[in-house]
């Protein structure tokens, strides 16, 4: 786990990690949220809707932003204040994603950073983009 | 910038941050007077004040200011320094 202090950060710094949106992730998310929508839980239904397999919960995909801030940038001292995301493409069961963040703004008075976040699939296609504001809880 | 001008502009900042057009502020206003003014919104408020007045609030003052009057003092201190 990273543990950047505010003074160690600067605009332009980037961090990223890879994650597989697998059956275990689907099952855990379903158990936590109770979202039984068939697009995420019924392969036949998802295929009828034009997808090759079940579609990941959008909030499951965005949940990895918690890891991005809490483990990578800034890491241990992270306190997420806001998240804004747009879902650009469906994520299908089994896909591997790269979760990336770049510091695009910093406020010294309140020790808050703003991250531009992007999640891409194996074909390097953006499936999510957004912004996060993260406080440094020092 | 006069104190009255600061209050006029600061009132608009408060109304935008707290999404409440009814908010009125004075020197004695504190977080206890505005329902949504918690520690998280205080951060947003400071950032909005900095942008609105083109100032930097000293880091040590962010959490120690006791009321709106002190916030106005900081703004005026920066603008008139």
Backbone of each chain as ProteinMPNN parsed JSONL, in Angstrom:
{"seq_chain_A": "XXXXXXXXXXXXXXXXXXXXXXXXXXXXXXXXXXXXXXXXXXXXXXXXXXXXXXXXXXXXXXXXXXXXXXXXXXXXXXXXXXXXXXXXXXXXXXXXXXXXXXXXXXXXXXXXXXXXXXXXXXXXXXXXXXXXXXXXXX", "coords_chain_A": {"N_chain_A": [[0.839, -1.197, 0.0], [0.539, 2.199, -0.871], [1.621, 5.224, 0.752], [1.458, 8.056, 0.468], [2.313, 11.346, 1.501], [0.86, 14.643, 1.613], [2.701, 16.566, 0.826], [4.405, 15.149, -0.735], [3.181, 14.732, -3.086], [2.345, 15.676, -6.48], [1.027, 17.598, -9.219], [0.178, 15.708, -12.052], [1.205, 13.28, -11.29], [0.812, 9.737, -11.509], [-0.971, 6.666, -11.004], [-1.669, 3.171, -11.335], [-3.527, 0.071, -11.611], [-4.259, -3.421, -12.201], [-7.203, -5.395, -12.639], [-9.368, -8.222, -12.45], [-12.627, -8.66, -13.518], [-14.346, -10.883, -12.298], [-16.181, -14.001, -11.758], [-16.308, -14.29, -8.987], [-16.199, -11.636, -8.123], [-18.587, -10.648, -9.207], [-20.435, -12.205, -7.75], [-19.926, -11.462, -5.091], [-20.567, -8.753, -5.195], [-23.272, -8.857, -5.809], [-24.211, -10.093, -3.503], [-23.675, -8.148, -1.575], [-25.158, -5.891, -2.453], [-27.666, -6.702, -3.364], [-28.645, -6.368, -5.904], [-30.483, -7.67, -8.232], [-30.899, -7.51, -10.904], [-31.45, -8.872, -14.127], [-29.673, -8.41, -16.247], [-27.171, -8.426, -15.193], [-27.06, -10.872, -13.967], [-28.137, -13.029, -15.368], [-27.233, -14.966, -17.916], [-28.485, -15.718, -20.351], [-30.451, -13.771, -20.632], [-28.824, -11.489, -20.841], [-27.532, -12.067, -23.228], [-29.659, -11.977, -25.018], [-30.015, -9.3, -24.981], [-27.974, -8.464, -26.47], [-25.35, -8.809, -25.624], [-22.252, -10.586, -25.086], [-22.005, -11.99, -22.779], [-22.864, -11.925, -19.252], [-23.383, -8.593, -18.018], [-21.29, -6.422, -16.269], [-22.053, -4.95, -13.112], [-22.394, -1.49, -13.072], [-21.633, -0.064, -10.851], [-19.972, -1.839, -9.628], [-17.739, -1.838, -11.282], [-17.005, 0.857, -10.89], [-16.385, 0.708, -8.235], [-13.763, 0.009, -7.909], [-12.408, 2.327, -7.884], [-12.272, 3.084, -5.306], [-10.216, 1.49, -4.357], [-8.171, 2.503, -5.924], [-7.758, 5.103, -4.865], [-7.512, 4.545, -2.112], [-5.473, 2.71, -1.815], [-3.479, 3.178, -3.695], [-3.195, 5.947, -4.752], [-3.838, 8.657, -2.984], [-3.205, 6.579, -1.284], [-2.717, 5.159, 1.908], [-3.491, 7.431, 3.51], [-5.783, 8.355, 2.408], [-8.925, 10.005, 1.968], [-11.829, 9.824, 0.628], [-13.665, 12.314, -0.968], [-15.434, 13.066, -3.002], [-16.937, 11.583, -5.905], [-17.238, 11.439, -9.343], [-18.557, 9.887, -12.105], [-18.636, 8.566, -15.455], [-20.13, 6.047, -17.32], [-18.871, 4.408, -19.998], [-18.697, 2.222, -21.751], [-20.086, -1.096, -21.84], [-19.012, -3.467, -19.368], [-17.959, -6.758, -19.492], [-18.543, -9.942, -17.989], [-15.652, -11.482, -16.735], [-13.803, -9.874, -17.98], [-10.659, -8.141, -18.03], [-9.493, -5.339, -16.351], [-7.888, -2.122, -16.432], [-7.191, 0.17, -14.002], [-6.811, 3.553, -13.609], [-5.325, 6.565, -12.372], [-4.752, 10.096, -12.316], [-3.205, 12.898, -10.89], [-4.731, 15.963, -11.169], [-5.286, 18.361, -10.056], [-4.576, 20.318, -7.141], [-5.215, 21.347, -3.81], [-3.727, 23.318, -1.561], [-4.529, 24.482, 0.848], [-6.554, 22.934, 2.021], [-5.534, 20.466, 1.747], [-6.273, 18.738, -0.452], [-6.613, 16.584, -3.197], [-7.297, 16.339, -6.715], [-8.306, 13.817, -8.819], [-8.049, 12.661, -12.136], [-9.738, 10.028, -13.434], [-9.561, 6.909, -15.092], [-10.834, 3.972, -16.524], [-9.912, 1.201, -18.333], [-10.458, -1.447, -20.752], [-9.21, -4.721, -21.807], [-8.726, -4.266, -24.472], [-7.865, -1.744, -24.484], [-9.844, 0.119, -24.508], [-11.77, 2.762, -23.28], [-13.826, 2.277, -20.536], [-14.873, 3.57, -18.439], [-14.875, 6.885, -17.189], [-13.862, 9.657, -15.163], [-13.902, 11.874, -12.281], [-12.288, 12.379, -9.151], [-12.323, 13.621, -5.856], [-10.057, 13.818, -3.309], [-9.195, 13.832, 0.029], [-6.29, 14.358, 2.074], [-5.746, 12.717, 4.886], [-4.042, 13.648, 7.226]], "CA_chain_A": [[0.0, 0.0, 0.0], [1.264, 3.469, -0.837], [1.264, 6.094, 1.871], [1.969, 9.395, 0.12], [1.894, 12.533, 2.232], [0.468, 15.684, 0.659], [3.89, 17.26, 0.318], [5.1, 14.275, -1.69], [2.371, 14.627, -4.304], [2.368, 16.823, -7.391], [0.163, 17.449, -10.386], [0.764, 14.869, -13.093], [1.53, 11.945, -10.774], [-0.144, 8.711, -11.941], [-0.885, 5.302, -10.471], [-2.664, 2.294, -11.953], [-3.448, -1.353, -11.264], [-5.124, -4.268, -13.025], [-8.146, -6.208, -11.877], [-10.253, -9.056, -13.258], [-14.02, -8.621, -13.063], [-14.645, -12.304, -12.46], [-17.398, -14.534, -11.128], [-16.266, -13.998, -7.546], [-16.541, -10.216, -7.945], [-20.036, -10.535, -9.459], [-21.172, -12.828, -6.642], [-19.765, -10.636, -3.887], [-21.317, -7.499, -5.358], [-24.693, -9.215, -5.699], [-24.514, -10.373, -2.098], [-23.644, -6.891, -0.809], [-26.133, -4.885, -2.863], [-28.988, -7.241, -3.658], [-29.07, -5.96, -7.251], [-30.766, -8.924, -8.937], [-31.238, -7.23, -12.297], [-30.979, -9.998, -14.944], [-28.563, -8.049, -17.129], [-25.945, -8.762, -14.47], [-27.156, -12.172, -13.286], [-28.723, -14.065, -16.214], [-26.498, -14.913, -19.183], [-29.42, -15.765, -21.485], [-31.068, -12.444, -20.744], [-27.804, -10.556, -21.335], [-27.303, -12.375, -24.659], [-30.809, -11.433, -25.762], [-29.837, -7.842, -25.037], [-26.883, -8.163, -27.394], [-24.026, -8.925, -25.003], [-21.771, -11.963, -25.189], [-22.167, -12.621, -21.46], [-23.456, -11.007, -18.284], [-22.77, -7.264, -17.961], [-20.913, -6.056, -14.891], [-22.71, -3.821, -12.451], [-21.571, -0.287, -13.236], [-21.077, 0.323, -9.556], [-18.847, -2.741, -9.34], [-16.59, -1.262, -12.0], [-16.565, 2.099, -10.245], [-15.924, 0.44, -6.867], [-12.303, -0.11, -7.89], [-11.85, 3.658, -7.619], [-11.967, 3.08, -3.869], [-8.877, 0.908, -4.245], [-7.209, 3.426, -6.54], [-7.42, 6.158, -3.911], [-7.203, 4.044, -0.777], [-4.278, 1.856, -1.799], [-2.429, 3.625, -4.624], [-2.978, 7.39, -4.901], [-2.556, 8.714, -2.286], [-2.953, 5.405, -0.467], [-3.192, 4.997, 3.286], [-4.061, 8.637, 4.11], [-6.897, 8.766, 1.555], [-10.291, 10.183, 2.46], [-12.535, 10.206, -0.602], [-14.706, 13.306, -0.698], [-16.47, 13.005, -4.038], [-16.641, 10.795, -7.103], [-18.159, 11.621, -10.475], [-18.123, 8.983, -13.166], [-19.483, 8.248, -16.6], [-19.901, 4.697, -17.824], [-18.76, 4.632, -21.436], [-18.923, 0.959, -22.464], [-20.361, -2.186, -20.895], [-17.94, -4.387, -18.968], [-18.529, -8.099, -19.543], [-17.984, -10.915, -17.041], [-14.368, -12.066, -17.092], [-12.86, -8.906, -18.564], [-9.607, -7.569, -17.173], [-9.532, -3.874, -16.446], [-6.805, -1.316, -15.854], [-7.739, 1.322, -13.282], [-5.732, 4.552, -13.601], [-5.64, 7.898, -11.87], [-3.709, 11.117, -12.445], [-3.508, 14.125, -10.151], [-4.879, 17.09, -12.093], [-5.409, 19.607, -9.302], [-4.267, 20.184, -5.718], [-5.509, 22.532, -3.007], [-2.829, 23.262, -0.405], [-5.185, 24.926, 2.087], [-7.335, 21.85, 2.637], [-4.824, 19.221, 1.407], [-7.161, 17.911, -1.265], [-6.18, 16.383, -4.577], [-8.332, 15.92, -7.66], [-7.793, 12.806, -9.735], [-8.77, 12.245, -13.342], [-9.691, 8.561, -13.376], [-9.943, 6.207, -16.322], [-10.751, 2.515, -16.493], [-9.9, 0.664, -19.694], [-10.492, -2.911, -20.834], [-8.005, -5.32, -22.411], [-8.524, -3.674, -25.804], [-7.502, -0.343, -24.202], [-11.026, 0.958, -24.713], [-12.253, 3.336, -22.022], [-15.163, 1.849, -20.11], [-15.308, 4.531, -17.414], [-14.006, 8.037, -16.935], [-14.44, 10.465, -14.118], [-13.075, 12.705, -11.397], [-12.413, 12.123, -7.717], [-11.665, 14.537, -4.936], [-9.557, 13.003, -2.192], [-8.481, 14.558, 1.074], [-5.19, 13.671, 2.746], [-6.079, 12.709, 6.314], [-2.734, 13.561, 7.882]], "C_chain_A": [[0.88, 1.256, 0.0], [0.799, 4.305, 0.346], [1.843, 7.49, 1.62], [1.456, 10.437, 1.097], [1.643, 13.635, 1.201], [1.689, 16.327, 0.006], [4.647, 16.428, -0.711], [4.379, 14.187, -3.031], [2.565, 15.85, -5.181], [1.473, 16.527, -8.587], [0.904, 16.649, -11.461], [1.141, 13.479, -12.614], [0.414, 10.956, -11.13], [0.093, 7.41, -11.18], [-1.933, 4.469, -11.203], [-2.49, 0.868, -11.449], [-4.449, -2.113, -12.131], [-6.024, -5.117, -12.137], [-9.004, -7.02, -12.848], [-11.662, -8.999, -12.676], [-14.59, -10.024, -13.276], [-15.916, -12.714, -11.709], [-17.444, -14.189, -9.63], [-16.662, -12.546, -7.27], [-18.04, -10.004, -8.148], [-20.826, -11.032, -8.245], [-21.106, -11.969, -5.385], [-20.593, -9.366, -3.99], [-22.814, -7.755, -5.227], [-25.077, -9.42, -4.238], [-24.58, -9.079, -1.29], [-24.842, -6.015, -1.147], [-27.542, -5.421, -3.066], [-29.513, -6.814, -5.017], [-29.239, -7.214, -8.118], [-31.146, -8.689, -10.399], [-30.641, -8.3, -13.216], [-29.838, -9.659, -15.897], [-27.223, -8.452, -16.503], [-25.912, -10.217, -13.997], [-27.65, -13.322, -14.166], [-28.086, -13.973, -17.607], [-27.441, -14.898, -20.393], [-30.064, -14.4, -21.72], [-30.071, -11.443, -21.342], [-27.539, -10.79, -22.823], [-28.447, -11.832, -25.522], [-30.714, -9.919, -25.907], [-28.615, -7.453, -25.866], [-25.485, -8.252, -26.824], [-23.568, -10.381, -25.044], [-21.833, -12.702, -23.865], [-22.779, -11.571, -20.528], [-22.671, -9.689, -18.224], [-22.474, -6.914, -16.499], [-21.767, -4.907, -14.38], [-21.807, -2.597, -12.641], [-20.902, 0.113, -11.934], [-19.97, -0.626, -9.097], [-17.591, -2.204, -10.022], [-16.078, -0.021, -11.272], [-16.027, 1.843, -8.837], [-14.397, 0.334, -6.792], [-11.627, 1.26, -7.719], [-11.534, 3.807, -6.13], [-10.554, 2.555, -3.64], [-7.819, 1.859, -4.8], [-6.773, 4.494, -5.536], [-6.871, 5.579, -2.609], [-5.922, 3.234, -0.681], [-3.126, 2.463, -2.616], [-2.162, 5.136, -4.604], [-4.071, 8.174, -4.188], [-2.243, 7.484, -1.443], [-3.516, 5.535, 0.938], [-3.926, 6.224, 3.843], [-5.284, 9.155, 3.349], [-8.21, 8.919, 2.305], [-11.089, 10.709, 1.272], [-13.66, 11.172, -0.266], [-15.794, 13.3, -1.76], [-15.976, 12.171, -5.208], [-17.689, 11.117, -8.148], [-17.672, 10.724, -11.597], [-19.143, 8.932, -14.3], [-19.113, 6.848, -17.064], [-19.973, 4.764, -19.35], [-19.071, 3.388, -22.258], [-19.277, -0.119, -21.445], [-19.113, -3.013, -20.611], [-18.571, -5.779, -18.853], [-17.796, -9.023, -18.562], [-16.672, -11.501, -17.562], [-13.361, -11.083, -17.657], [-11.826, -8.454, -17.527], [-9.552, -6.064, -17.419], [-8.251, -3.27, -15.895], [-7.42, -0.049, -15.279], [-6.617, 2.34, -13.099], [-6.217, 5.888, -13.048], [-4.452, 8.826, -12.026], [-4.131, 12.344, -11.646], [-3.576, 15.289, -11.133], [-5.048, 18.416, -11.356], [-5.078, 19.317, -7.837], [-4.644, 21.474, -5.013], [-4.72, 22.447, -1.706], [-3.546, 23.581, 0.905], [-5.884, 23.788, 2.794], [-6.712, 20.48, 2.377], [-5.747, 18.249, 0.668], [-6.606, 17.798, -2.674], [-7.391, 16.026, -5.426], [-7.688, 14.969, -8.656], [-8.683, 12.729, -10.971], [-8.631, 10.725, -13.389], [-10.21, 7.974, -14.683], [-9.842, 4.71, -16.063], [-10.867, 2.017, -17.929], [-9.971, -0.859, -19.653], [-9.237, -3.42, -21.547], [-7.705, -4.772, -23.799], [-8.148, -2.197, -25.711], [-8.64, 0.626, -24.524], [-11.489, 1.464, -23.35], [-13.658, 2.824, -21.72], [-15.736, 2.793, -19.057], [-14.333, 5.698, -17.393], [-14.654, 8.88, -15.855], [-13.426, 11.287, -13.362], [-13.328, 12.294, -9.96], [-11.722, 13.231, -6.954], [-11.316, 13.76, -3.679], [-8.775, 13.879, -1.214], [-7.336, 13.707, 1.598], [-5.428, 13.795, 4.245], [-4.806, 12.54, 7.127], [-2.81, 13.933, 9.352]], "O_chain_A": [[1.836, 1.36, 0.768], [-0.296, 4.103, 0.871], [2.6, 8.028, 2.428], [0.285, 10.411, 1.476], [2.139, 13.578, 0.075], [1.707, 16.594, -1.196], [5.447, 16.967, -1.475], [4.908, 13.632, -3.994], [2.906, 16.928, -4.695], [1.201, 15.374, -8.919], [2.081, 16.879, -11.738], [1.375, 12.587, -13.429], [-0.769, 11.289, -11.064], [1.213, 7.105, -10.77], [-2.958, 4.992, -11.639], [-1.437, 0.505, -10.926], [-5.36, -1.527, -12.715], [-5.648, -5.503, -11.03], [-9.324, -6.553, -13.94], [-11.865, -9.258, -11.489], [-15.227, -10.308, -14.29], [-16.613, -11.889, -11.118], [-18.495, -13.842, -9.091], [-17.371, -12.261, -6.305], [-18.687, -9.288, -7.384], [-21.755, -10.374, -7.776], [-22.112, -11.776, -4.701], [-21.235, -8.944, -3.028], [-23.536, -6.971, -4.611], [-26.136, -8.976, -3.795], [-25.439, -8.93, -0.422], [-25.477, -5.456, -0.253], [-28.511, -4.672, -2.951], [-30.718, -6.891, -5.259], [-28.271, -7.745, -8.662], [-31.664, -9.594, -11.054], [-29.455, -8.61, -13.105], [-29.105, -10.556, -16.312], [-26.268, -8.777, -17.209], [-24.846, -10.735, -13.664], [-27.588, -14.479, -13.749], [-28.354, -13.045, -18.371], [-27.218, -14.153, -21.347], [-30.199, -13.943, -22.856], [-30.415, -10.657, -22.225], [-27.346, -9.842, -23.584], [-28.226, -11.301, -26.61], [-31.266, -9.336, -26.84], [-28.26, -6.278, -25.959], [-24.527, -7.819, -27.464], [-24.389, -11.298, -25.038], [-21.722, -13.928, -23.839], [-23.158, -10.481, -20.957], [-21.448, -9.678, -18.362], [-23.316, -7.094, -15.619], [-22.149, -4.011, -15.134], [-20.602, -2.664, -12.398], [-19.758, 0.568, -11.916], [-19.13, -0.258, -8.275], [-16.522, -2.128, -9.416], [-14.875, 0.136, -11.063], [-15.291, 2.671, -8.3], [-13.81, 0.546, -5.731], [-10.429, 1.341, -7.445], [-10.639, 4.561, -5.747], [-9.795, 3.1, -2.839], [-6.733, 2.006, -4.241], [-5.582, 4.759, -5.374], [-5.879, 6.072, -2.073], [-5.35, 3.086, 0.4], [-1.955, 2.289, -2.279], [-1.014, 5.555, -4.454], [-5.153, 8.342, -4.752], [-1.128, 7.354, -0.937], [-4.653, 5.968, 1.127], [-4.898, 6.064, 4.582], [-5.763, 10.258, 3.612], [-8.567, 8.099, 3.15], [-11.03, 11.895, 0.95], [-14.497, 10.901, 0.595], [-16.964, 13.51, -1.441], [-14.777, 12.067, -5.466], [-18.888, 11.073, -7.871], [-16.509, 10.793, -11.994], [-20.329, 9.214, -14.123], [-17.935, 6.51, -17.186], [-21.001, 5.13, -19.92], [-19.646, 3.487, -23.342], [-18.818, -0.064, -20.305], [-18.275, -3.229, -21.486], [-19.595, -5.949, -18.192], [-16.591, -8.894, -18.344], [-16.601, -11.962, -18.701], [-12.185, -11.417, -17.802], [-12.094, -8.399, -16.326], [-9.564, -5.6, -18.559], [-7.612, -3.834, -15.007], [-8.086, 0.708, -15.985], [-5.587, 2.027, -12.502], [-7.369, 6.278, -13.238], [-3.3, 8.415, -11.891], [-5.282, 12.775, -11.72], [-2.61, 15.572, -11.841], [-4.963, 19.48, -11.97], [-5.279, 18.202, -7.357], [-4.427, 22.565, -5.541], [-5.006, 21.608, -0.851], [-3.215, 23.021, 1.95], [-5.824, 23.677, 4.018], [-7.287, 19.453, 2.74], [-5.968, 17.115, 1.094], [-6.182, 18.788, -3.27], [-8.379, 15.483, -4.93], [-6.658, 15.276, -9.256], [-9.91, 12.732, -10.87], [-7.517, 10.203, -13.384], [-11.159, 8.475, -15.286], [-8.88, 4.239, -15.455], [-11.803, 2.368, -18.647], [-9.597, -1.485, -18.661], [-8.324, -2.652, -21.849], [-6.56, -4.808, -24.251], [-8.116, -1.487, -26.717], [-8.409, 1.808, -24.78], [-11.587, 0.699, -22.391], [-14.561, 2.927, -22.55], [-16.944, 2.808, -18.817], [-13.125, 5.523, -17.557], [-15.868, 8.819, -15.658], [-12.26, 11.385, -13.743], [-14.44, 11.91, -9.596], [-10.666, 13.719, -7.358], [-12.173, 13.126, -3.065], [-7.825, 14.568, -1.588], [-7.404, 12.478, 1.569], [-5.315, 14.888, 4.801], [-4.516, 11.463, 7.646], [-1.794, 13.912, 10.047]]}, "seq_chain_B": "XXXXXXXXXXXXXXXXXXXXXXXXXXXXXXXXXXXXXXXXXXXXXXXXXXXXXXXXXXXXXXXXXXXXXXXXXXXXXXXXX", "coords_chain_B": {"N_chain_B": [[-11.716, 46.283, -1.342], [-14.781, 46.383, 0.345], [-16.098, 45.505, 3.622], [-18.818, 45.06, 3.425], [-19.104, 44.47, 0.731], [-17.676, 42.106, 0.598], [-19.297, 40.486, 2.2], [-21.596, 40.408, 0.637], [-20.771, 39.008, -1.647], [-19.832, 36.7, -0.446], [-22.116, 35.634, 0.638], [-23.414, 34.706, -1.646], [-21.631, 32.679, -2.322], [-21.961, 30.917, -0.159], [-24.657, 30.238, -0.59], [-24.492, 28.877, -2.984], [-22.728, 26.732, -2.398], [-24.093, 25.377, -0.366], [-26.431, 24.959, -1.607], [-28.793, 26.485, -1.222], [-30.925, 29.013, -1.447], [-31.912, 30.653, 0.461], [-30.2, 31.231, 2.46], [-28.814, 33.373, 4.868], [-26.13, 35.288, 6.064], [-24.038, 36.416, 8.777], [-21.662, 38.189, 10.889], [-21.667, 36.574, 13.134], [-22.491, 34.077, 12.367], [-22.28, 30.553, 12.484], [-21.184, 27.107, 11.984], [-23.159, 25.756, 13.271], [-25.451, 27.061, 12.651], [-26.164, 26.48, 10.087], [-27.526, 23.88, 8.486], [-26.288, 21.915, 6.791], [-23.621, 22.354, 7.067], [-21.026, 20.729, 7.601], [-17.966, 18.931, 8.412], [-17.001, 18.007, 5.961], [-18.353, 19.597, 4.041], [-17.306, 21.969, 4.827], [-14.745, 21.92, 3.829], [-15.33, 22.067, 1.083], [-16.47, 24.576, 1.095], [-14.324, 26.248, 1.82], [-12.646, 25.898, -0.399], [-14.317, 26.935, -2.382], [-14.545, 29.579, -1.517], [-11.906, 30.417, -1.805], [-11.668, 30.309, -4.592], [-13.652, 32.119, -5.409], [-12.8, 34.562, -4.363], [-10.241, 34.714, -5.178], [-8.072, 34.029, -3.45], [-5.749, 32.599, -1.027], [-6.441, 30.569, 1.603], [-4.838, 30.478, 4.661], [-3.291, 27.436, 5.729], [-3.376, 26.781, 8.436], [-5.559, 28.193, 9.298], [-7.8, 27.037, 8.314], [-9.238, 25.138, 9.815], [-9.584, 26.445, 12.186], [-11.064, 28.758, 12.195], [-13.715, 30.508, 13.712], [-16.194, 31.575, 13.125], [-18.309, 33.196, 10.624], [-17.529, 35.811, 10.59], [-14.782, 35.724, 11.192], [-13.962, 34.44, 8.915], [-14.469, 36.373, 6.996], [-12.686, 38.3, 7.876], [-10.276, 37.02, 7.251], [-10.474, 36.92, 4.474], [-10.547, 39.672, 3.847], [-8.113, 40.405, 4.939], [-6.353, 39.116, 3.24], [-7.046, 40.207, 0.744], [-6.502, 42.879, 1.086], [-3.86, 42.997, 1.69]], "CA_chain_B": [[-13.018, 45.631, -1.164], [-15.325, 46.69, 1.671], [-16.677, 44.357, 4.346], [-20.157, 44.828, 2.874], [-18.938, 43.805, -0.577], [-17.273, 40.722, 0.882], [-20.475, 39.76, 2.69], [-22.52, 40.201, -0.482], [-20.229, 37.936, -2.489], [-19.72, 35.487, 0.365], [-23.468, 35.077, 0.75], [-23.64, 33.927, -2.866], [-20.815, 31.458, -2.22], [-22.667, 30.024, 0.779], [-25.897, 29.745, -1.214], [-24.114, 27.895, -4.012], [-22.14, 25.53, -1.782], [-25.095, 24.638, 0.407], [-27.597, 24.803, -2.475], [-29.924, 27.035, -0.47], [-31.011, 30.443, -1.778], [-32.469, 31.384, 1.606], [-29.166, 31.439, 3.486], [-28.317, 34.706, 5.211], [-24.996, 35.147, 6.975], [-23.498, 37.627, 9.416], [-20.398, 37.926, 11.583], [-21.813, 35.569, 14.193], [-22.941, 32.794, 11.821], [-21.354, 29.426, 12.635], [-21.659, 25.867, 11.366], [-24.362, 25.318, 13.981], [-26.611, 27.766, 12.097], [-26.439, 26.0, 8.728], [-27.703, 22.44, 8.715], [-25.38, 21.045, 6.033], [-22.226, 22.802, 7.234], [-20.249, 19.762, 8.371], [-16.528, 19.033, 8.132], [-16.768, 17.808, 4.532], [-18.793, 20.783, 3.312], [-16.392, 23.054, 5.184], [-13.66, 21.844, 2.839], [-15.862, 22.613, -0.175], [-16.682, 26.004, 1.305], [-13.013, 26.92, 1.763], [-12.196, 25.882, -1.798], [-15.173, 27.865, -3.131], [-14.166, 30.941, -1.103], [-10.622, 30.716, -2.445], [-11.887, 30.568, -6.021], [-14.482, 33.314, -5.59], [-12.074, 35.778, -3.991], [-8.855, 34.595, -5.663], [-7.166, 34.105, -2.297], [-5.381, 31.333, -0.42], [-6.672, 30.558, 3.046], [-3.705, 29.804, 5.32], [-3.657, 26.079, 6.143], [-3.68, 26.76, 9.866], [-6.824, 28.874, 9.574], [-8.917, 26.299, 7.723], [-10.056, 24.467, 10.824], [-9.658, 27.186, 13.448], [-11.968, 29.912, 12.134], [-14.842, 30.197, 14.598], [-17.48, 32.02, 12.561], [-18.207, 33.848, 9.328], [-16.784, 37.049, 10.794], [-13.353, 35.42, 11.049], [-13.731, 34.13, 7.503], [-14.416, 37.663, 6.298], [-11.407, 38.919, 8.26], [-9.218, 36.366, 6.465], [-10.614, 37.375, 3.075], [-10.138, 41.079, 3.776], [-6.676, 40.446, 5.228], [-5.635, 38.694, 2.036], [-7.306, 41.136, -0.369], [-5.956, 44.214, 1.347], [-2.457, 42.911, 2.111]], "C_chain_B": [[-13.537, 45.929, 0.246], [-15.886, 45.423, 2.311], [-18.064, 44.017, 3.781], [-20.07, 44.09, 1.536], [-18.54, 42.335, -0.393], [-18.49, 39.911, 1.318], [-21.444, 39.442, 1.54], [-22.062, 39.02, -1.347], [-20.179, 36.611, -1.735], [-21.088, 34.821, 0.55], [-23.788, 34.219, -0.471], [-22.851, 32.617, -2.848], [-21.503, 30.451, -1.306], [-23.9, 29.412, 0.107], [-25.597, 28.7, -2.282], [-23.615, 26.597, -3.375], [-23.209, 24.702, -1.075], [-26.417, 24.489, -0.351], [-28.873, 25.279, -1.775], [-29.953, 28.554, -0.678], [-31.508, 31.291, -0.611], [-31.396, 31.767, 2.626], [-28.806, 32.919, 3.63], [-27.185, 34.53, 6.216], [-24.647, 36.486, 7.598], [-22.233, 37.24, 10.18], [-20.495, 36.746, 12.549], [-22.207, 34.195, 13.666], [-21.865, 31.728, 11.995], [-21.947, 28.19, 11.955], [-22.931, 25.36, 12.039], [-25.623, 25.948, 13.388], [-27.022, 27.252, 10.722], [-26.387, 24.473, 8.747], [-26.626, 21.587, 8.039], [-23.902, 21.394, 6.211], [-21.493, 21.839, 8.168], [-18.79, 19.841, 7.91], [-16.222, 18.861, 6.637], [-17.17, 19.047, 3.731], [-17.913, 21.992, 3.655], [-15.213, 23.089, 4.203], [-14.127, 22.46, 1.523], [-16.049, 24.126, -0.075], [-15.363, 26.773, 1.183], [-12.518, 27.008, 0.32], [-13.01, 26.881, -2.629], [-14.833, 29.315, -2.79], [-12.855, 31.345, -1.779], [-10.807, 31.068, -3.919], [-12.628, 31.877, -6.229], [-13.692, 34.592, -5.356], [-10.618, 35.78, -4.474], [-7.852, 34.776, -4.533], [-6.727, 32.688, -1.925], [-5.634, 31.463, 1.077], [-5.502, 29.83, 3.702], [-4.141, 28.464, 5.918], [-4.08, 26.031, 7.611], [-5.018, 27.373, 10.212], [-8.038, 28.054, 9.139], [-9.831, 25.714, 8.792], [-10.24, 25.283, 12.094], [-10.633, 28.359, 13.399], [-13.286, 29.57, 12.848], [-16.186, 30.581, 13.994], [-17.228, 32.743, 11.239], [-17.411, 35.153, 9.442], [-15.287, 36.827, 10.63], [-13.012, 35.086, 9.599], [-13.613, 35.424, 6.694], [-13.113, 38.388, 6.623], [-10.252, 38.342, 7.435], [-9.251, 36.839, 5.02], [-10.104, 38.811, 2.937], [-8.638, 41.221, 4.011], [-5.863, 40.097, 4.007], [-5.8, 39.724, 0.93], [-6.599, 42.47, -0.173], [-4.485, 44.197, 1.763], [-1.547, 43.315, 0.963]], "O_chain_B": [[-12.815, 45.749, 1.226], [-16.116, 44.414, 1.644], [-18.435, 42.848, 3.674], [-20.87, 43.198, 1.255], [-18.997, 41.451, -1.118], [-18.69, 38.785, 0.861], [-22.029, 38.361, 1.48], [-22.856, 38.158, -1.722], [-20.444, 35.548, -2.295], [-21.191, 33.596, 0.61], [-24.363, 33.138, -0.345], [-23.338, 31.58, -3.299], [-21.615, 29.272, -1.642], [-24.15, 28.212, 0.225], [-26.359, 27.75, -2.46], [-24.028, 25.505, -3.764], [-23.224, 23.475, -1.177], [-27.395, 23.965, 0.182], [-29.884, 24.578, -1.74], [-29.111, 29.28, -0.15], [-31.521, 32.519, -0.698], [-31.659, 32.54, 3.547], [-28.533, 33.612, 2.65], [-27.283, 33.704, 7.123], [-24.919, 37.545, 7.033], [-21.791, 36.093, 10.12], [-19.526, 36.015, 12.754], [-22.255, 33.237, 14.437], [-20.693, 31.958, 11.698], [-23.057, 28.225, 11.426], [-23.696, 24.612, 11.431], [-26.728, 25.443, 13.589], [-28.116, 27.559, 10.247], [-25.343, 23.87, 8.991], [-26.109, 20.646, 8.642], [-23.037, 20.793, 5.574], [-21.357, 22.096, 9.364], [-18.428, 20.711, 7.118], [-15.303, 19.489, 6.111], [-16.431, 19.495, 2.855], [-17.794, 22.924, 2.861], [-14.752, 24.159, 3.805], [-13.421, 23.268, 0.919], [-15.817, 24.858, -1.037], [-15.297, 27.813, 0.527], [-12.037, 28.051, -0.124], [-12.46, 27.586, -3.475], [-14.831, 30.178, -3.668], [-12.713, 32.468, -2.262], [-10.186, 32.0, -4.431], [-12.282, 32.657, -7.115], [-13.882, 35.586, -6.058], [-9.865, 36.719, -4.215], [-6.912, 35.564, -4.636], [-7.261, 31.705, -2.439], [-5.103, 32.36, 1.731], [-5.203, 28.691, 3.343], [-5.205, 28.358, 6.528], [-5.023, 25.329, 7.976], [-5.563, 27.117, 11.286], [-9.165, 28.338, 9.545], [-11.055, 25.788, 8.682], [-10.972, 24.866, 12.991], [-10.994, 28.903, 14.442], [-13.883, 28.516, 12.629], [-17.208, 29.975, 14.318], [-16.087, 32.883, 10.797], [-16.711, 35.548, 8.51], [-14.599, 37.635, 10.007], [-11.925, 35.402, 9.114], [-12.757, 35.543, 5.817], [-12.508, 39.013, 5.752], [-9.371, 39.072, 6.982], [-8.216, 37.121, 4.416], [-9.331, 39.124, 2.031], [-7.973, 42.039, 3.377], [-4.815, 40.692, 3.754], [-4.834, 40.082, 0.256], [-6.157, 43.105, -1.13], [-3.923, 45.227, 2.139], [-0.325, 43.31, 1.114]]}, "name": "protein", "num_of_chains": 2, "seq": "XXXXXXXXXXXXXXXXXXXXXXXXXXXXXXXXXXXXXXXXXXXXXXXXXXXXXXXXXXXXXXXXXXXXXXXXXXXXXXXXXXXXXXXXXXXXXXXXXXXXXXXXXXXXXXXXXXXXXXXXXXXXXXXXXXXXXXXXXXXXXXXXXXXXXXXXXXXXXXXXXXXXXXXXXXXXXXXXXXXXXXXXXXXXXXXXXXXXXXXXXXXXXXXXXXXXXXXXXXX"}
